[in-house]
């Protein structure tokens, strides 16, 4: 994938966490599962044995990471 900021090739990898990975509007930190907050986007649900992971592309030049998500993320696709 080409970086939309500098047009250089990005590296494919994963963002990994021992907890759920989610995006929530605003900058205020919250407690609990993201699904409890209206408008949140769960990028990878929690798996107690394997943790959570979502595919991401990294541009080392721009220091930007791009994450694409769907309702059922599959790291093998």
ABEGO torsion letter per residue (X at the ends): XBBAAAGBBBBBBBBBBABBBBBBBEABBBBEBAAABBGBBBABBBBAAAEBBBBBBBBAAAGBBBBBBBABBBAAX
